[in-house]
C-alpha cells in the first residue's frame, strides 16, 4: 500500500524543518499560509503569510533535537494530522512533548493552515516563556 501524497508531503516538510532546511520547507507552504501556536508563551499566537510562518518555524526549530521526529502521520485529500515528538534545549530549559499538528492542505498538496497543540501545554509554555 502506498502512502497518501499529503502524508508524504508532511513527512518531507517535517524532515526539512528538523534538518534546518527552511528554504525547502518553504516550498511546501502557500504564500497565504496561517500557523496557530496554542498556549501562553513567546511562540503562542497566529502567524499569517509565508514569511511570518517561516519566521515562527525558524524560531521554533532553535535548539530542536532532530532525534525527536514524527511519530505518526494521517492524511486525506484535504487534511493531515501529524504527531511530532519534540525534544529541545535552550537557555538552560529542556522540552520533551508530543505536538499534534492539524494541517489543511490545498489541491496542489501545499500546506495552507496548521494548528499546533502540545500534549503537555504547561511544559511547552514554560519552555517558551
Residue pairs with C-beta under 8 A, 6 or more apart in sequence:
3 11
3 75
4 75
4 76
5 75
5 109
6 75
6 76
6 77
6 79
6 80
6 105
6 109
7 73
7 74
7 75
7 80
9 28
9 80
9 105
9 109
9 110
9 111
10 70
10 73
10 75
10 80
10 82
10 103
10 111
11 70
11 73
12 24
12 28
13 25
13 28
13 29
13 111
14 69
14 70
14 82
14 84
16 22
16 24
16 25
16 28
17 25
17 57
17 61
18 61
18 64
18 66
18 68
18 69
19 66
20 61
22 54
22 57
22 58
22 61
25 54
25 57
26 50
26 54
28 110
28 111
29 50
29 53
29 54
29 110
29 111
30 50
30 106
30 110
30 111
30 112
31 49
31 50
32 48
32 49
32 50
32 112
33 48
33 49
33 50
33 53
33 111
33 112
33 113
33 114
34 46
34 47
34 48
34 53
34 112
34 113
34 114
35 46
35 47
35 52
35 53
35 56
35 57
35 113
35 114
35 116
36 45
36 46
36 47
36 113
36 114
36 115
36 116
37 43
37 44
37 45
37 47
37 56
37 60
37 116
38 44
38 115
38 116
38 117
38 118
38 121
39 118
39 121
39 124
39 125
39 128
40 125
40 129
41 124
41 125
41 126
41 127
41 128
41 129
42 128
42 129
43 56
43 59
43 60
43 128
44 125
44 128
47 53
47 55
47 56
62 88
62 90
63 88
63 89
63 90
64 86
64 87
64 88
65 87
65 88
65 89
67 87
68 84
68 85
68 86
68 87
68 88
69 84
69 85
70 82
70 83
70 84
70 85
71 83
71 84
71 85
71 98
72 81
72 82
72 83
73 80
73 81
73 82
73 83
74 80
74 81
74 82
75 81
75 105
77 105
78 104
78 105
79 102
79 103
79 104
79 105
80 101
80 102
80 103
80 105
80 111
81 100
81 101
81 102
81 103
82 100
82 101
82 103
83 98
83 99
83 100
83 101
84 98
84 99
84 101
85 97
85 98
86 95
86 96
86 97
86 98
86 99
86 118
87 94
87 95
87 96
88 94
88 95
88 127
89 95
90 127
93 126
93 127
94 127
95 123
95 124
95 127
96 123
97 118
97 119
97 120
97 123
97 124
98 118
98 119
99 116
99 117
99 118
99 119
99 124
100 116
100 117
100 118
100 119
101 114
101 115
101 116
102 114
102 115
103 111
103 113
103 114
103 115
104 111
104 112
104 113
104 114
105 111
105 112
106 112
118 124
